[in-house]
Amino acid sequence: MTLQHKGINLFYTDTGKGSAIVLLHGFLENLTMWDTIVPHLSKRNRVICLDLLGHGQTECLGYVHTMEAMAEAINTVLQYLKIRRSVFIGHSMGGYVALAFAETFPDSVKGLCLLNSTARADSVEKRQHRDRAIKVVKQNHKSFIRMAITDLFRPKNRVIFSNEVRRVKKEALKTPLQGIVAALEGMKIRNDREVLLHFSPYKKMMILGKKDPILAYPDILEQLLNTDVRLVELPDGHMSYIENFEETLKAIKSFVKSCN
């Protein structure tokens, strides 16, 4: 389904009935990443999936897509659907967007789960890495996508899940050049929101891959010190919803149940 937002088309799906869950995909992904999870969650809940700005079937809104701009787009959908409070589950960049939403619209959040994500802003080194990525994207965005997706998986899983890797790449290649650059620019300048892990009233959970090549595992553990954030540790990489599907689904279902 599509909805107008600031002159662009936002694409979303709305499945099932019950208390609402909002699923937010990561960078280079789109709402199809949740195809294996939605059927399980929608048995007891209303599940909203969105294509974030410049991804999937949602159009670009500018040259920089900040996490706040993406959060505003989500709010447009939820207001249209008359959904007051939701449990938010964000994968990677989707986690950054979920945090931005939680900061901007705290009364709309019933629970927050960061799936292979972090509450901290980019380090200086990470920002430089994103600048380099933007240059590569502008030269050849298709080869950037293929390499970037492969690097998200634990090395041994690139073979074990070769079909899934191909499928993720196929979806990622639909992401327009402007959408890729705008997201990289937005992630680069995002705010640090670690404070939300400490002082927000709703339930929180983090699902981590111990061999995540994108996120520094000790850095994530540090963020969780003296918080009430539930931690689920998994053995593999950045793509827990593929590499550790059963454990990820179980953790999400349990978390949603605890929020209702």
C-alpha positions as CSV (number, residue, x, y, z in Angstrom):
1,M,0.0,0.0,0.0
2,T,1.2,3.5,-0.7
3,L,0.6,6.8,1.2
4,Q,1.6,10.4,0.3
5,H,4.2,12.0,2.6
6,K,5.7,15.4,1.7
7,G,5.0,14.8,-2.0
8,I,6.5,11.3,-2.2
9,N,5.0,7.8,-2.1
10,L,5.6,5.8,1.0
11,F,5.2,2.0,0.7
12,Y,4.0,-0.1,3.6
13,T,2.2,-3.4,4.4
14,D,-0.4,-3.9,7.2
15,T,-0.9,-7.6,8.2
16,G,-2.9,-9.2,11.0
17,K,-4.9,-7.9,14.0
18,G,-4.0,-7.1,17.5
19,S,-1.5,-4.8,19.2
20,A,0.9,-3.2,16.7
21,I,4.4,-4.2,15.8
22,V,6.5,-2.0,13.5
23,L,9.3,-3.7,11.6
24,L,12.1,-1.5,10.2
25,H,14.6,-2.8,7.7
26,G,18.3,-1.9,7.4
27,F,20.5,-0.2,4.9
28,L,20.2,-1.6,1.3
29,E,17.2,-3.8,2.5
30,N,13.5,-3.2,2.1
31,L,10.4,-4.6,3.8
32,T,10.7,-7.9,2.0
33,M,13.5,-8.8,4.6
34,W,10.7,-9.5,7.0
35,D,8.8,-12.0,4.7
36,T,9.8,-15.0,6.8
37,I,9.0,-13.3,10.1
38,V,5.6,-11.6,9.4
39,P,3.6,-14.8,9.1
40,H,4.6,-15.8,12.6
41,L,4.1,-12.4,14.3
42,S,0.8,-11.6,12.5
43,K,-1.0,-14.6,14.0
44,R,-1.5,-12.6,17.2
45,N,-0.5,-9.0,16.3
46,R,-1.0,-6.3,13.7
47,V,2.4,-6.1,11.8
48,I,3.3,-2.9,10.0
49,C,6.4,-3.0,7.6
50,L,7.7,0.0,5.8
51,D,10.1,0.7,3.0
52,L,12.2,3.5,4.5
53,L,13.1,6.6,2.5
54,G,14.9,5.8,-0.8
55,H,14.6,2.1,-0.2
56,G,12.2,-0.5,-1.8
57,Q,9.2,1.2,-3.3
58,T,9.4,4.4,-1.2
59,E,10.8,7.3,-3.1
60,C,13.7,9.6,-2.1
61,L,12.9,12.8,-0.2
62,G,16.3,14.6,-0.7
63,Y,20.0,14.3,-0.9
64,V,20.3,13.4,2.9
65,H,17.8,11.1,4.6
66,T,18.3,11.8,8.3
67,M,17.1,9.2,10.8
68,E,14.6,11.9,12.0
69,A,13.2,12.3,8.5
70,M,12.7,8.6,8.3
71,A,11.0,8.6,11.7
72,E,8.6,11.3,10.5
73,A,7.7,9.2,7.6
74,I,6.9,6.3,9.9
75,N,4.7,8.6,12.0
76,T,2.8,9.6,8.9
77,V,1.9,6.0,8.3
78,L,1.0,5.2,11.9
79,Q,-1.2,8.3,12.2
80,Y,-3.0,7.4,9.0
81,L,-3.6,3.9,10.3
82,K,-4.7,5.3,13.7
83,I,-2.1,3.3,15.6
84,R,-1.3,5.0,18.9
85,R,1.4,2.8,20.4
86,S,3.6,0.1,18.9
87,V,6.5,-2.2,19.6
88,F,9.4,-1.2,17.3
89,I,11.9,-3.7,15.9
90,G,14.7,-2.2,13.8
91,H,17.4,-4.1,12.0
92,S,20.8,-2.2,11.7
93,M,19.9,1.2,10.2
94,G,16.3,0.4,11.1
95,G,17.4,0.4,14.7
96,Y,18.9,3.9,14.3
97,V,15.5,5.0,12.9
98,A,13.6,3.3,15.7
99,L,15.8,5.2,18.2
100,A,15.1,8.5,16.4
101,F,11.4,7.7,16.4
102,A,11.5,6.9,20.1
103,E,13.2,10.1,20.9
104,T,10.8,12.2,18.8
105,F,7.6,10.4,19.6
106,P,8.2,8.7,23.0
107,D,4.5,8.3,23.8
108,S,4.0,6.1,20.7
109,V,6.5,3.5,21.8
110,K,5.5,0.4,23.8
111,G,8.8,-1.5,23.3
112,L,12.1,-1.1,21.4
113,C,14.2,-3.9,20.0
114,L,17.5,-3.2,18.3
115,L,18.4,-6.1,16.0
116,N,22.1,-6.1,15.0
117,S,22.2,-2.3,15.8
118,T,23.7,0.2,18.1
119,A,22.5,3.3,20.1
120,R,25.8,5.1,19.6
121,A,26.6,7.6,16.9
122,D,29.3,6.9,14.3
123,S,32.9,7.2,15.5
124,V,35.3,9.5,13.5
125,E,36.7,6.4,11.8
126,K,33.2,5.1,10.9
127,R,32.2,8.5,9.4
128,Q,35.4,8.5,7.3
129,H,34.5,4.9,6.2
130,R,31.0,6.2,5.1
131,D,32.6,9.0,3.1
132,R,34.8,6.5,1.3
133,A,31.7,4.3,0.7
134,I,29.8,7.3,-0.8
135,K,32.7,7.8,-3.3
136,V,32.6,4.1,-4.3
137,V,28.8,4.1,-4.6
138,K,29.0,7.1,-7.0
139,Q,31.5,5.2,-9.2
140,N,29.8,1.9,-9.3
141,H,26.9,1.4,-6.9
142,K,26.1,-2.2,-8.1
143,S,29.5,-3.6,-7.2
144,F,29.3,-1.7,-3.9
145,I,26.0,-3.4,-3.1
146,R,27.3,-6.9,-4.0
147,M,30.4,-6.4,-1.8
148,A,28.5,-4.7,1.1
149,I,25.9,-7.5,1.3
150,T,28.4,-10.3,1.3
151,D,30.3,-8.6,4.1
152,L,27.3,-8.6,6.4
153,F,27.4,-12.4,6.8
154,R,29.9,-14.4,8.9
155,P,32.4,-15.8,6.4
156,K,31.4,-19.5,6.8
157,N,27.7,-18.5,6.4
158,R,28.3,-17.0,3.0
159,V,28.4,-20.5,1.7
160,I,25.9,-22.1,4.0
161,F,23.3,-19.4,3.2
162,S,24.4,-18.8,-0.4
163,N,20.8,-18.8,-1.7
164,E,19.7,-16.2,0.9
165,V,22.8,-14.1,0.1
166,R,21.8,-14.0,-3.5
167,R,18.2,-13.1,-2.6
168,V,19.3,-10.2,-0.3
169,K,21.6,-8.9,-3.1
170,K,18.8,-9.1,-5.6
171,E,16.6,-6.9,-3.4
172,A,19.5,-4.6,-2.5
173,L,20.2,-4.0,-6.2
174,K,16.7,-2.4,-6.5
175,T,17.9,0.5,-4.2
176,P,18.5,3.6,-6.3
177,L,21.8,5.4,-6.2
178,Q,20.3,8.5,-4.6
179,G,18.7,6.4,-1.9
180,I,22.0,4.7,-1.0
181,V,23.9,8.0,-0.8
182,A,21.2,9.8,1.2
183,A,21.1,6.9,3.7
184,L,24.9,6.9,4.1
185,E,24.9,10.7,4.6
186,G,22.0,10.4,7.2
187,M,23.7,7.6,9.1
188,K,26.9,9.5,9.2
189,I,25.4,12.5,11.0
190,R,23.0,10.7,13.3
191,N,22.8,11.6,17.0
192,D,24.1,9.4,19.8
193,R,21.0,8.0,21.5
194,E,22.6,5.8,24.2
195,V,20.7,7.8,26.8
196,L,17.5,6.1,25.7
197,L,18.8,2.8,26.8
198,H,19.2,4.1,30.3
199,F,16.2,6.4,30.9
200,S,13.3,5.4,28.6
201,P,10.3,3.8,30.4
202,Y,9.4,1.2,27.8
203,K,10.8,-2.3,27.5
204,K,14.0,-2.7,25.5
205,M,15.9,-5.6,23.9
206,M,19.1,-6.0,21.9
207,I,19.8,-8.9,19.7
208,L,23.5,-9.3,18.9
209,G,25.7,-11.5,16.7
210,K,28.9,-12.3,18.4
211,K,30.7,-12.5,15.1
212,D,29.0,-9.4,13.6
213,P,31.5,-7.8,11.2
214,I,29.8,-4.4,11.2
215,L,29.4,-3.8,15.0
216,A,32.1,-4.0,17.7
217,Y,30.7,-6.6,20.1
218,P,32.5,-5.2,23.3
219,D,31.2,-1.7,22.3
220,I,27.6,-2.9,22.4
221,L,28.1,-4.7,25.7
222,E,29.5,-1.4,27.1
223,Q,26.3,0.4,26.1
224,L,24.2,-2.0,28.1
225,L,26.0,-1.6,31.5
226,N,23.6,-0.4,34.2
227,T,20.6,-0.6,31.9
228,D,17.5,-2.8,32.0
229,V,17.9,-3.8,28.4
230,R,17.4,-7.5,27.7
231,L,20.3,-8.9,25.8
232,V,20.1,-11.8,23.4
233,E,23.5,-13.0,22.2
234,L,23.7,-15.1,19.0
235,P,26.8,-16.9,17.6
236,D,26.9,-15.4,14.0
237,G,27.0,-12.3,12.0
238,H,25.0,-9.1,11.2
239,M,22.1,-10.9,9.5
240,S,20.7,-12.7,12.6
241,Y,17.2,-13.0,11.0
242,I,18.8,-15.3,8.4
243,E,21.9,-16.7,10.1
244,N,20.1,-17.5,13.4
245,F,16.4,-17.4,12.3
246,E,14.8,-19.6,14.9
247,E,16.6,-17.9,17.8
248,T,15.8,-14.4,16.5
249,L,12.1,-15.2,15.9
250,K,11.8,-16.8,19.4
251,A,13.4,-13.7,21.0
252,I,11.2,-11.3,19.1
253,K,8.0,-13.2,19.9
254,S,9.0,-13.4,23.6
255,F,9.8,-9.6,23.7
256,V,6.5,-8.6,22.0
257,K,4.6,-10.8,24.4
258,S,6.3,-9.0,27.4
259,C,5.4,-5.6,26.0
260,N,1.7,-6.3,25.7
